[in-house]
Amino acid sequence: MDGQGRWMDNVFIERLWRSLKHEDVHLKHYADGREAKAGIAAWIKFYNERRLHQALGYRTPTAVWRASSDD
């Protein structure tokens, strides 16, 4: 992130929240906080470990992170 207050700094996290809401929260209509916490945790694990990301060359964030930590 380049600097305090830059609009570009927020774009990545806003996209994550949008994906979470559209792919999980709006579809499942959680009954309570406990159910939501477990469901969102499962979605984040899926997002990081199994969901392929076009911007990462159709790799997962975990795979990219592991490749960069091996260097």
mmJSON file of the N, C-alpha and C atoms, coordinates in Angstrom:
{"data_MODEL":{"atom_site":{
"group_PDB":["ATOM","ATOM","ATOM","ATOM","ATOM","ATOM","ATOM","ATOM","ATOM","ATOM","ATOM","ATOM","ATOM","ATOM","ATOM","ATOM","ATOM","ATOM","ATOM","ATOM","ATOM","ATOM","ATOM","ATOM","ATOM","ATOM","ATOM","ATOM","ATOM","ATOM","ATOM","ATOM","ATOM","ATOM","ATOM","ATOM","ATOM","ATOM","ATOM","ATOM","ATOM","ATOM","ATOM","ATOM","ATOM","ATOM","ATOM","ATOM","ATOM","ATOM","ATOM","ATOM","ATOM","ATOM","ATOM","ATOM","ATOM","ATOM","ATOM","ATOM","ATOM","ATOM","ATOM","ATOM","ATOM","ATOM","ATOM","ATOM","ATOM","ATOM","ATOM","ATOM","ATOM","ATOM","ATOM","ATOM","ATOM","ATOM","ATOM","ATOM","ATOM","ATOM","ATOM","ATOM","ATOM","ATOM","ATOM","ATOM","ATOM","ATOM","ATOM","ATOM","ATOM","ATOM","ATOM","ATOM","ATOM","ATOM","ATOM","ATOM","ATOM","ATOM","ATOM","ATOM","ATOM","ATOM","ATOM","ATOM","ATOM","ATOM","ATOM","ATOM","ATOM","ATOM","ATOM","ATOM","ATOM","ATOM","ATOM","ATOM","ATOM","ATOM","ATOM","ATOM","ATOM","ATOM","ATOM","ATOM","ATOM","ATOM","ATOM","ATOM","ATOM","ATOM","ATOM","ATOM","ATOM","ATOM","ATOM","ATOM","ATOM","ATOM","ATOM","ATOM","ATOM","ATOM","ATOM","ATOM","ATOM","ATOM","ATOM","ATOM","ATOM","ATOM","ATOM","ATOM","ATOM","ATOM","ATOM","ATOM","ATOM","ATOM","ATOM","ATOM","ATOM","ATOM","ATOM","ATOM","ATOM","ATOM","ATOM","ATOM","ATOM","ATOM","ATOM","ATOM","ATOM","ATOM","ATOM","ATOM","ATOM","ATOM","ATOM","ATOM","ATOM","ATOM","ATOM","ATOM","ATOM","ATOM","ATOM","ATOM","ATOM","ATOM","ATOM","ATOM","ATOM","ATOM","ATOM","ATOM","ATOM","ATOM","ATOM","ATOM","ATOM","ATOM","ATOM","ATOM","ATOM","ATOM","ATOM","ATOM","ATOM"],
"id":[1,2,3,4,5,6,7,8,9,10,11,12,13,14,15,16,17,18,19,20,21,22,23,24,25,26,27,28,29,30,31,32,33,34,35,36,37,38,39,40,41,42,43,44,45,46,47,48,49,50,51,52,53,54,55,56,57,58,59,60,61,62,63,64,65,66,67,68,69,70,71,72,73,74,75,76,77,78,79,80,81,82,83,84,85,86,87,88,89,90,91,92,93,94,95,96,97,98,99,100,101,102,103,104,105,106,107,108,109,110,111,112,113,114,115,116,117,118,119,120,121,122,123,124,125,126,127,128,129,130,131,132,133,134,135,136,137,138,139,140,141,142,143,144,145,146,147,148,149,150,151,152,153,154,155,156,157,158,159,160,161,162,163,164,165,166,167,168,169,170,171,172,173,174,175,176,177,178,179,180,181,182,183,184,185,186,187,188,189,190,191,192,193,194,195,196,197,198,199,200,201,202,203,204,205,206,207,208,209,210,211,212,213],
"type_symbol":["N","C","C","N","C","C","N","C","C","N","C","C","N","C","C","N","C","C","N","C","C","N","C","C","N","C","C","N","C","C","N","C","C","N","C","C","N","C","C","N","C","C","N","C","C","N","C","C","N","C","C","N","C","C","N","C","C","N","C","C","N","C","C","N","C","C","N","C","C","N","C","C","N","C","C","N","C","C","N","C","C","N","C","C","N","C","C","N","C","C","N","C","C","N","C","C","N","C","C","N","C","C","N","C","C","N","C","C","N","C","C","N","C","C","N","C","C","N","C","C","N","C","C","N","C","C","N","C","C","N","C","C","N","C","C","N","C","C","N","C","C","N","C","C","N","C","C","N","C","C","N","C","C","N","C","C","N","C","C","N","C","C","N","C","C","N","C","C","N","C","C","N","C","C","N","C","C","N","C","C","N","C","C","N","C","C","N","C","C","N","C","C","N","C","C","N","C","C","N","C","C","N","C","C","N","C","C","N","C","C","N","C","C"],
"label_atom_id":["N","CA","C","N","CA","C","N","CA","C","N","CA","C","N","CA","C","N","CA","C","N","CA","C","N","CA","C","N","CA","C","N","CA","C","N","CA","C","N","CA","C","N","CA","C","N","CA","C","N","CA","C","N","CA","C","N","CA","C","N","CA","C","N","CA","C","N","CA","C","N","CA","C","N","CA","C","N","CA","C","N","CA","C","N","CA","C","N","CA","C","N","CA","C","N","CA","C","N","CA","C","N","CA","C","N","CA","C","N","CA","C","N","CA","C","N","CA","C","N","CA","C","N","CA","C","N","CA","C","N","CA","C","N","CA","C","N","CA","C","N","CA","C","N","CA","C","N","CA","C","N","CA","C","N","CA","C","N","CA","C","N","CA","C","N","CA","C","N","CA","C","N","CA","C","N","CA","C","N","CA","C","N","CA","C","N","CA","C","N","CA","C","N","CA","C","N","CA","C","N","CA","C","N","CA","C","N","CA","C","N","CA","C","N","CA","C","N","CA","C","N","CA","C","N","CA","C","N","CA","C","N","CA","C","N","CA","C","N","CA","C","N","CA","C","N","CA","C"],
"label_alt_id":[null,null,null,null,null,null,null,null,null,null,null,null,null,null,null,null,null,null,null,null,null,null,null,null,null,null,null,null,null,null,null,null,null,null,null,null,null,null,null,null,null,null,null,null,null,null,null,null,null,null,null,null,null,null,null,null,null,null,null,null,null,null,null,null,null,null,null,null,null,null,null,null,null,null,null,null,null,null,null,null,null,null,null,null,null,null,null,null,null,null,null,null,null,null,null,null,null,null,null,null,null,null,null,null,null,null,null,null,null,null,null,null,null,null,null,null,null,null,null,null,null,null,null,null,null,null,null,null,null,null,null,null,null,null,null,null,null,null,null,null,null,null,null,null,null,null,null,null,null,null,null,null,null,null,null,null,null,null,null,null,null,null,null,null,null,null,null,null,null,null,null,null,null,null,null,null,null,null,null,null,null,null,null,null,null,null,null,null,null,null,null,null,null,null,null,null,null,null,null,null,null,null,null,null,null,null,null,null,null,null,null,null,null],
"label_comp_id":["MET","MET","MET","ASP","ASP","ASP","GLY","GLY","GLY","GLN","GLN","GLN","GLY","GLY","GLY","ARG","ARG","ARG","TRP","TRP","TRP","MET","MET","MET","ASP","ASP","ASP","ASN","ASN","ASN","VAL","VAL","VAL","PHE","PHE","PHE","ILE","ILE","ILE","GLU","GLU","GLU","ARG","ARG","ARG","LEU","LEU","LEU","TRP","TRP","TRP","ARG","ARG","ARG","SER","SER","SER","LEU","LEU","LEU","LYS","LYS","LYS","HIS","HIS","HIS","GLU","GLU","GLU","ASP","ASP","ASP","VAL","VAL","VAL","HIS","HIS","HIS","LEU","LEU","LEU","LYS","LYS","LYS","HIS","HIS","HIS","TYR","TYR","TYR","ALA","ALA","ALA","ASP","ASP","ASP","GLY","GLY","GLY","ARG","ARG","ARG","GLU","GLU","GLU","ALA","ALA","ALA","LYS","LYS","LYS","ALA","ALA","ALA","GLY","GLY","GLY","ILE","ILE","ILE","ALA","ALA","ALA","ALA","ALA","ALA","TRP","TRP","TRP","ILE","ILE","ILE","LYS","LYS","LYS","PHE","PHE","PHE","TYR","TYR","TYR","ASN","ASN","ASN","GLU","GLU","GLU","ARG","ARG","ARG","ARG","ARG","ARG","LEU","LEU","LEU","HIS","HIS","HIS","GLN","GLN","GLN","ALA","ALA","ALA","LEU","LEU","LEU","GLY","GLY","GLY","TYR","TYR","TYR","ARG","ARG","ARG","THR","THR","THR","PRO","PRO","PRO","THR","THR","THR","ALA","ALA","ALA","VAL","VAL","VAL","TRP","TRP","TRP","ARG","ARG","ARG","ALA","ALA","ALA","SER","SER","SER","SER","SER","SER","ASP","ASP","ASP","ASP","ASP","ASP"],
"label_asym_id":["A","A","A","A","A","A","A","A","A","A","A","A","A","A","A","A","A","A","A","A","A","A","A","A","A","A","A","A","A","A","A","A","A","A","A","A","A","A","A","A","A","A","A","A","A","A","A","A","A","A","A","A","A","A","A","A","A","A","A","A","A","A","A","A","A","A","A","A","A","A","A","A","A","A","A","A","A","A","A","A","A","A","A","A","A","A","A","A","A","A","A","A","A","A","A","A","A","A","A","A","A","A","A","A","A","A","A","A","A","A","A","A","A","A","A","A","A","A","A","A","A","A","A","A","A","A","A","A","A","A","A","A","A","A","A","A","A","A","A","A","A","A","A","A","A","A","A","A","A","A","A","A","A","A","A","A","A","A","A","A","A","A","A","A","A","A","A","A","A","A","A","A","A","A","A","A","A","A","A","A","A","A","A","A","A","A","A","A","A","A","A","A","A","A","A","A","A","A","A","A","A","A","A","A","A","A","A","A","A","A","A","A","A"],
"label_entity_id":["1","1","1","1","1","1","1","1","1","1","1","1","1","1","1","1","1","1","1","1","1","1","1","1","1","1","1","1","1","1","1","1","1","1","1","1","1","1","1","1","1","1","1","1","1","1","1","1","1","1","1","1","1","1","1","1","1","1","1","1","1","1","1","1","1","1","1","1","1","1","1","1","1","1","1","1","1","1","1","1","1","1","1","1","1","1","1","1","1","1","1","1","1","1","1","1","1","1","1","1","1","1","1","1","1","1","1","1","1","1","1","1","1","1","1","1","1","1","1","1","1","1","1","1","1","1","1","1","1","1","1","1","1","1","1","1","1","1","1","1","1","1","1","1","1","1","1","1","1","1","1","1","1","1","1","1","1","1","1","1","1","1","1","1","1","1","1","1","1","1","1","1","1","1","1","1","1","1","1","1","1","1","1","1","1","1","1","1","1","1","1","1","1","1","1","1","1","1","1","1","1","1","1","1","1","1","1","1","1","1","1","1","1"],
"label_seq_id":[1,1,1,2,2,2,3,3,3,4,4,4,5,5,5,6,6,6,7,7,7,8,8,8,9,9,9,10,10,10,11,11,11,12,12,12,13,13,13,14,14,14,15,15,15,16,16,16,17,17,17,18,18,18,19,19,19,20,20,20,21,21,21,22,22,22,23,23,23,24,24,24,25,25,25,26,26,26,27,27,27,28,28,28,29,29,29,30,30,30,31,31,31,32,32,32,33,33,33,34,34,34,35,35,35,36,36,36,37,37,37,38,38,38,39,39,39,40,40,40,41,41,41,42,42,42,43,43,43,44,44,44,45,45,45,46,46,46,47,47,47,48,48,48,49,49,49,50,50,50,51,51,51,52,52,52,53,53,53,54,54,54,55,55,55,56,56,56,57,57,57,58,58,58,59,59,59,60,60,60,61,61,61,62,62,62,63,63,63,64,64,64,65,65,65,66,66,66,67,67,67,68,68,68,69,69,69,70,70,70,71,71,71],
"pdbx_PDB_ins_code":[null,null,null,null,null,null,null,null,null,null,null,null,null,null,null,null,null,null,null,null,null,null,null,null,null,null,null,null,null,null,null,null,null,null,null,null,null,null,null,null,null,null,null,null,null,null,null,null,null,null,null,null,null,null,null,null,null,null,null,null,null,null,null,null,null,null,null,null,null,null,null,null,null,null,null,null,null,null,null,null,null,null,null,null,null,null,null,null,null,null,null,null,null,null,null,null,null,null,null,null,null,null,null,null,null,null,null,null,null,null,null,null,null,null,null,null,null,null,null,null,null,null,null,null,null,null,null,null,null,null,null,null,null,null,null,null,null,null,null,null,null,null,null,null,null,null,null,null,null,null,null,null,null,null,null,null,null,null,null,null,null,null,null,null,null,null,null,null,null,null,null,null,null,null,null,null,null,null,null,null,null,null,null,null,null,null,null,null,null,null,null,null,null,null,null,null,null,null,null,null,null,null,null,null,null,null,null,null,null,null,null,null,null],
"Cartn_x":[0.837,0.0,0.896,0.572,1.464,1.423,0.281,0.238,-1.115,-1.128,-2.356,-3.391,-4.587,-5.674,-5.769,-4.887,-4.979,-6.145,-6.931,-8.106,-7.735,-6.594,-6.189,-5.903,-5.534,-5.223,-6.44,-7.612,-8.835,-9.483,-9.074,-9.707,-9.634,-8.516,-8.331,-9.23,-9.31,-10.152,-11.631,-11.992,-13.387,-13.801,-12.921,-13.209,-13.384,-12.559,-12.693,-14.054,-14.451,-15.752,-16.892,-16.772,-17.817,-17.944,-16.823,-16.853,-17.461,-17.067,-17.603,-19.12,-19.603,-21.036,-21.798,-21.306,-22.031,-21.936,-20.799,-20.602,-21.003,-21.183,-21.464,-22.604,-22.433,-23.363,-24.778,-24.911,-26.246,-26.925,-26.152,-26.731,-27.178,-26.489,-26.751,-27.669,-27.834,-28.744,-28.553,-27.392,-27.051,-28.07,-28.379,-29.384,-28.85,-27.566,-26.996,-25.502,-24.909,-23.493,-22.564,-22.897,-22.052,-22.016,-23.168,-23.279,-22.537,-22.688,-22.006,-20.488,-20.015,-18.571,-17.98,-18.645,-18.165,-18.241,-19.343,-19.503,-18.517,-18.294,-17.354,-15.924,-15.597,-14.261,-14.021,-15.036,-14.913,-14.743,-15.478,-15.36,-13.965,-13.42,-12.088,-11.032,-11.189,-10.261,-10.348,-11.569,-11.763,-11.132,-11.376,-10.873,-9.349,-8.691,-7.235,-6.577,-7.247,-6.59,-7.084,-8.306,-8.851,-9.34,-9.741,-10.306,-9.178,-9.237,-8.216,-8.502,-7.444,-7.574,-6.921,-7.684,-7.182,-5.972,-6.027,-4.932,-3.646,-3.748,-2.565,-2.152,-2.555,-2.214,-2.93,-4.184,-5.01,-4.35,-3.781,-3.242,-3.998,-3.827,-4.455,-3.528,-4.073,-3.216,-2.21,-2.619,-1.703,-0.534,-0.805,0.272,1.24,0.721,1.583,2.431,1.818,2.543,3.647,3.333,4.347,5.499,5.181,6.227,7.137,6.562,7.382,8.197,7.732,8.468,9.582,9.529,10.579,11.857,11.739,12.91,13.912],
"Cartn_y":[-1.157,0.0,1.238,2.163,3.287,4.403,4.763,5.877,6.03,6.748,6.931,7.704,7.17,7.853,7.642,6.848,6.599,5.673,6.017,5.224,3.825,3.649,2.334,1.34,1.844,0.962,0.145,0.684,0.062,-0.856,-0.785,-1.532,-3.038,-3.527,-4.971,-5.541,-4.866,-5.362,-5.205,-4.148,-3.99,-5.116,-5.543,-6.651,-7.952,-8.163,-9.354,-9.371,-8.25,-8.175,-8.41,-7.851,-8.043,-9.523,-10.189,-11.619,-12.419,-12.125,-12.829,-12.676,-11.466,-11.23,-11.933,-11.828,-12.395,-13.913,-14.472,-15.916,-16.709,-16.04,-16.786,-16.184,-15.003,-14.437,-14.284,-13.697,-13.479,-14.785,-15.803,-17.08,-17.951,-17.829,-18.76,-18.218,-16.925,-16.34,-16.964,-16.745,-17.329,-16.965,-17.927,-17.743,-16.948,-17.117,-16.415,-16.181,-15.507,-15.152,-16.351,-17.38,-18.58,-19.273,-19.397,-20.017,-19.175,-17.871,-16.973,-17.067,-17.106,-17.189,-18.461,-19.584,-20.858,-20.859,-20.353,-20.336,-19.419,-18.24,-17.285,-17.809,-18.444,-19.04,-20.111,-20.919,-21.951,-21.322,-20.234,-19.564,-18.954,-18.347,-17.746,-18.822,-19.972,-21.086,-21.533,-21.656,-22.005,-20.953,-19.681,-18.562,-18.589,-18.891,-18.876,-20.158,-21.297,-22.572,-23.329,-23.048,-23.831,-22.997,-21.762,-20.929,-20.355,-20.58,-20.07,-18.605,-17.797,-16.365,-15.977,-15.354,-14.945,-14.023,-13.089,-12.13,-12.801,-14.012,-14.736,-15.84,-15.708,-16.714,-18.034,-17.953,-19.116,-20.036,-19.408,-20.117,-19.626,-20.327,-19.911,-18.942,-18.088,-17.2,-17.973,-19.111,-19.916,-20.416,-20.858,-21.34,-20.216,-19.035,-17.884,-17.521,-17.509,-17.172,-18.192,-19.493,-20.524,-20.416,-20.119,-19.971,-18.796,-17.718,-16.549,-16.76,-17.583,-17.834,-18.857,-19.614,-20.6,-19.939,-18.716,-18.028,-17.618],
"Cartn_z":[0.0,0.0,0.0,-0.846,-1.098,-0.064,0.402,1.323,1.973,3.042,3.789,2.971,2.928,2.255,0.76,0.172,-1.27,-1.569,-2.568,-2.892,-3.357,-4.006,-4.517,-3.391,-2.222,-1.102,-0.68,-0.866,-0.402,-1.442,-2.677,-3.757,-3.514,-3.058,-2.902,-1.811,-0.686,0.405,0.067,-0.647,-1.062,-2.001,-2.872,-3.784,-3.013,-1.994,-1.159,-0.471,0.146,0.816,-0.172,-1.374,-2.386,-2.738,-2.958,-3.274,-2.132,-0.912,0.249,0.332,0.179,0.277,-0.839,-2.074,-3.219,-3.293,-2.893,-3.03,-1.79,-0.66,0.562,1.381,1.892,2.873,2.311,1.14,0.569,0.17,-0.125,-0.55,0.619,1.757,2.869,3.948,4.047,5.038,6.425,7.01,8.303,9.373,10.245,11.292,12.47,12.793,13.937,13.735,14.693,14.587,14.565,15.339,15.378,14.018,13.418,12.095,11.05,11.131,10.191,10.351,11.582,11.832,11.22,11.414,10.864,9.336,8.787,7.328,6.645,7.213,6.621,6.736,7.859,8.012,6.948,6.682,5.645,4.267,3.993,2.697,2.532,3.565,3.483,3.248,3.898,3.655,2.196,1.675,0.27,-0.641,-0.341,-1.146,-1.23,-0.138,-0.098,-0.587,-0.413,-0.674,-1.898,-2.364,-3.481,-4.652,-4.414,-5.481,-6.326,-7.622,-8.53,-8.845,-8.895,-9.104,-10.423,-11.287,-12.597,-12.461,-11.532,-11.36,-10.885,-10.362,-9.883,-10.853,-12.094,-13.096,-12.859,-12.411,-12.117,-11.088,-10.077,-8.916,-7.681,-6.598,-5.346,-4.609,-3.745,-2.954,-2.103,-1.562,-0.751,-1.592,-2.819,-3.693,-4.034,-4.299,-4.611,-3.401,-2.221,-1.003,-0.723,-0.879,-0.642,-1.635,-2.902,-3.911,-3.593,-3.076,-2.753,-1.478,-0.57,0.661,0.461,-0.642,-0.941,-1.446,-1.966,-2.542,-1.503],
"occupancy":[1.0,1.0,1.0,1.0,1.0,1.0,1.0,1.0,1.0,1.0,1.0,1.0,1.0,1.0,1.0,1.0,1.0,1.0,1.0,1.0,1.0,1.0,1.0,1.0,1.0,1.0,1.0,1.0,1.0,1.0,1.0,1.0,1.0,1.0,1.0,1.0,1.0,1.0,1.0,1.0,1.0,1.0,1.0,1.0,1.0,1.0,1.0,1.0,1.0,1.0,1.0,1.0,1.0,1.0,1.0,1.0,1.0,1.0,1.0,1.0,1.0,1.0,1.0,1.0,1.0,1.0,1.0,1.0,1.0,1.0,1.0,1.0,1.0,1.0,1.0,1.0,1.0,1.0,1.0,1.0,1.0,1.0,1.0,1.0,1.0,1.0,1.0,1.0,1.0,1.0,1.0,1.0,1.0,1.0,1.0,1.0,1.0,1.0,1.0,1.0,1.0,1.0,1.0,1.0,1.0,1.0,1.0,1.0,1.0,1.0,1.0,1.0,1.0,1.0,1.0,1.0,1.0,1.0,1.0,1.0,1.0,1.0,1.0,1.0,1.0,1.0,1.0,1.0,1.0,1.0,1.0,1.0,1.0,1.0,1.0,1.0,1.0,1.0,1.0,1.0,1.0,1.0,1.0,1.0,1.0,1.0,1.0,1.0,1.0,1.0,1.0,1.0,1.0,1.0,1.0,1.0,1.0,1.0,1.0,1.0,1.0,1.0,1.0,1.0,1.0,1.0,1.0,1.0,1.0,1.0,1.0,1.0,1.0,1.0,1.0,1.0,1.0,1.0,1.0,1.0,1.0,1.0,1.0,1.0,1.0,1.0,1.0,1.0,1.0,1.0,1.0,1.0,1.0,1.0,1.0,1.0,1.0,1.0,1.0,1.0,1.0,1.0,1.0,1.0,1.0,1.0,1.0,1.0,1.0,1.0,1.0,1.0,1.0],
"B_iso_or_equiv":[0.0,0.0,0.0,0.0,0.0,0.0,0.0,0.0,0.0,0.0,0.0,0.0,0.0,0.0,0.0,0.0,0.0,0.0,0.0,0.0,0.0,0.0,0.0,0.0,0.0,0.0,0.0,0.0,0.0,0.0,0.0,0.0,0.0,0.0,0.0,0.0,0.0,0.0,0.0,0.0,0.0,0.0,0.0,0.0,0.0,0.0,0.0,0.0,0.0,0.0,0.0,0.0,0.0,0.0,0.0,0.0,0.0,0.0,0.0,0.0,0.0,0.0,0.0,0.0,0.0,0.0,0.0,0.0,0.0,0.0,0.0,0.0,0.0,0.0,0.0,0.0,0.0,0.0,0.0,0.0,0.0,0.0,0.0,0.0,0.0,0.0,0.0,0.0,0.0,0.0,0.0,0.0,0.0,0.0,0.0,0.0,0.0,0.0,0.0,0.0,0.0,0.0,0.0,0.0,0.0,0.0,0.0,0.0,0.0,0.0,0.0,0.0,0.0,0.0,0.0,0.0,0.0,0.0,0.0,0.0,0.0,0.0,0.0,0.0,0.0,0.0,0.0,0.0,0.0,0.0,0.0,0.0,0.0,0.0,0.0,0.0,0.0,0.0,0.0,0.0,0.0,0.0,0.0,0.0,0.0,0.0,0.0,0.0,0.0,0.0,0.0,0.0,0.0,0.0,0.0,0.0,0.0,0.0,0.0,0.0,0.0,0.0,0.0,0.0,0.0,0.0,0.0,0.0,0.0,0.0,0.0,0.0,0.0,0.0,0.0,0.0,0.0,0.0,0.0,0.0,0.0,0.0,0.0,0.0,0.0,0.0,0.0,0.0,0.0,0.0,0.0,0.0,0.0,0.0,0.0,0.0,0.0,0.0,0.0,0.0,0.0,0.0,0.0,0.0,0.0,0.0,0.0,0.0,0.0,0.0,0.0,0.0,0.0],
"pdbx_formal_charge":[null,null,null,null,null,null,null,null,null,null,null,null,null,null,null,null,null,null,null,null,null,null,null,null,null,null,null,null,null,null,null,null,null,null,null,null,null,null,null,null,null,null,null,null,null,null,null,null,null,null,null,null,null,null,null,null,null,null,null,null,null,null,null,null,null,null,null,null,null,null,null,null,null,null,null,null,null,null,null,null,null,null,null,null,null,null,null,null,null,null,null,null,null,null,null,null,null,null,null,null,null,null,null,null,null,null,null,null,null,null,null,null,null,null,null,null,null,null,null,null,null,null,null,null,null,null,null,null,null,null,null,null,null,null,null,null,null,null,null,null,null,null,null,null,null,null,null,null,null,null,null,null,null,null,null,null,null,null,null,null,null,null,null,null,null,null,null,null,null,null,null,null,null,null,null,null,null,null,null,null,null,null,null,null,null,null,null,null,null,null,null,null,null,null,null,null,null,null,null,null,null,null,null,null,null,null,null,null,null,null,null,null,null],
"auth_seq_id":[1,1,1,2,2,2,3,3,3,4,4,4,5,5,5,6,6,6,7,7,7,8,8,8,9,9,9,10,10,10,11,11,11,12,12,12,13,13,13,14,14,14,15,15,15,16,16,16,17,17,17,18,18,18,19,19,19,20,20,20,21,21,21,22,22,22,23,23,23,24,24,24,25,25,25,26,26,26,27,27,27,28,28,28,29,29,29,30,30,30,31,31,31,32,32,32,33,33,33,34,34,34,35,35,35,36,36,36,37,37,37,38,38,38,39,39,39,40,40,40,41,41,41,42,42,42,43,43,43,44,44,44,45,45,45,46,46,46,47,47,47,48,48,48,49,49,49,50,50,50,51,51,51,52,52,52,53,53,53,54,54,54,55,55,55,56,56,56,57,57,57,58,58,58,59,59,59,60,60,60,61,61,61,62,62,62,63,63,63,64,64,64,65,65,65,66,66,66,67,67,67,68,68,68,69,69,69,70,70,70,71,71,71],
"auth_comp_id":["MET","MET","MET","ASP","ASP","ASP","GLY","GLY","GLY","GLN","GLN","GLN","GLY","GLY","GLY","ARG","ARG","ARG","TRP","TRP","TRP","MET","MET","MET","ASP","ASP","ASP","ASN","ASN","ASN","VAL","VAL","VAL","PHE","PHE","PHE","ILE","ILE","ILE","GLU","GLU","GLU","ARG","ARG","ARG","LEU","LEU","LEU","TRP","TRP","TRP","ARG","ARG","ARG","SER","SER","SER","LEU","LEU","LEU","LYS","LYS","LYS","HIS","HIS","HIS","GLU","GLU","GLU","ASP","ASP","ASP","VAL","VAL","VAL","HIS","HIS","HIS","LEU","LEU","LEU","LYS","LYS","LYS","HIS","HIS","HIS","TYR","TYR","TYR","ALA","ALA","ALA","ASP","ASP","ASP","GLY","GLY","GLY","ARG","ARG","ARG","GLU","GLU","GLU","ALA","ALA","ALA","LYS","LYS","LYS","ALA","ALA","ALA","GLY","GLY","GLY","ILE","ILE","ILE","ALA","ALA","ALA","ALA","ALA","ALA","TRP","TRP","TRP","ILE","ILE","ILE","LYS","LYS","LYS","PHE","PHE","PHE","TYR","TYR","TYR","ASN","ASN","ASN","GLU","GLU","GLU","ARG","ARG","ARG","ARG","ARG","ARG","LEU","LEU","LEU","HIS","HIS","HIS","GLN","GLN","GLN","ALA","ALA","ALA","LEU","LEU","LEU","GLY","GLY","GLY","TYR","TYR","TYR","ARG","ARG","ARG","THR","THR","THR","PRO","PRO","PRO","THR","THR","THR","ALA","ALA","ALA","VAL","VAL","VAL","TRP","TRP","TRP","ARG","ARG","ARG","ALA","ALA","ALA","SER","SER","SER","SER","SER","SER","ASP","ASP","ASP","ASP","ASP","ASP"],
"auth_asym_id":["A","A","A","A","A","A","A","A","A","A","A","A","A","A","A","A","A","A","A","A","A","A","A","A","A","A","A","A","A","A","A","A","A","A","A","A","A","A","A","A","A","A","A","A","A","A","A","A","A","A","A","A","A","A","A","A","A","A","A","A","A","A","A","A","A","A","A","A","A","A","A","A","A","A","A","A","A","A","A","A","A","A","A","A","A","A","A","A","A","A","A","A","A","A","A","A","A","A","A","A","A","A","A","A","A","A","A","A","A","A","A","A","A","A","A","A","A","A","A","A","A","A","A","A","A","A","A","A","A","A","A","A","A","A","A","A","A","A","A","A","A","A","A","A","A","A","A","A","A","A","A","A","A","A","A","A","A","A","A","A","A","A","A","A","A","A","A","A","A","A","A","A","A","A","A","A","A","A","A","A","A","A","A","A","A","A","A","A","A","A","A","A","A","A","A","A","A","A","A","A","A","A","A","A","A","A","A","A","A","A","A","A","A"],
"auth_atom_id":["N","CA","C","N","CA","C","N","CA","C","N","CA","C","N","CA","C","N","CA","C","N","CA","C","N","CA","C","N","CA","C","N","CA","C","N","CA","C","N","CA","C","N","CA","C","N","CA","C","N","CA","C","N","CA","C","N","CA","C","N","CA","C","N","CA","C","N","CA","C","N","CA","C","N","CA","C","N","CA","C","N","CA","C","N","CA","C","N","CA","C","N","CA","C","N","CA","C","N","CA","C","N","CA","C","N","CA","C","N","CA","C","N","CA","C","N","CA","C","N","CA","C","N","CA","C","N","CA","C","N","CA","C","N","CA","C","N","CA","C","N","CA","C","N","CA","C","N","CA","C","N","CA","C","N","CA","C","N","CA","C","N","CA","C","N","CA","C","N","CA","C","N","CA","C","N","CA","C","N","CA","C","N","CA","C","N","CA","C","N","CA","C","N","CA","C","N","CA","C","N","CA","C","N","CA","C","N","CA","C","N","CA","C","N","CA","C","N","CA","C","N","CA","C","N","CA","C","N","CA","C","N","CA","C","N","CA","C","N","CA","C","N","CA","C","N","CA","C"],
"pdbx_PDB_model_num":[1,1,1,1,1,1,1,1,1,1,1,1,1,1,1,1,1,1,1,1,1,1,1,1,1,1,1,1,1,1,1,1,1,1,1,1,1,1,1,1,1,1,1,1,1,1,1,1,1,1,1,1,1,1,1,1,1,1,1,1,1,1,1,1,1,1,1,1,1,1,1,1,1,1,1,1,1,1,1,1,1,1,1,1,1,1,1,1,1,1,1,1,1,1,1,1,1,1,1,1,1,1,1,1,1,1,1,1,1,1,1,1,1,1,1,1,1,1,1,1,1,1,1,1,1,1,1,1,1,1,1,1,1,1,1,1,1,1,1,1,1,1,1,1,1,1,1,1,1,1,1,1,1,1,1,1,1,1,1,1,1,1,1,1,1,1,1,1,1,1,1,1,1,1,1,1,1,1,1,1,1,1,1,1,1,1,1,1,1,1,1,1,1,1,1,1,1,1,1,1,1,1,1,1,1,1,1,1,1,1,1,1,1]
}}}
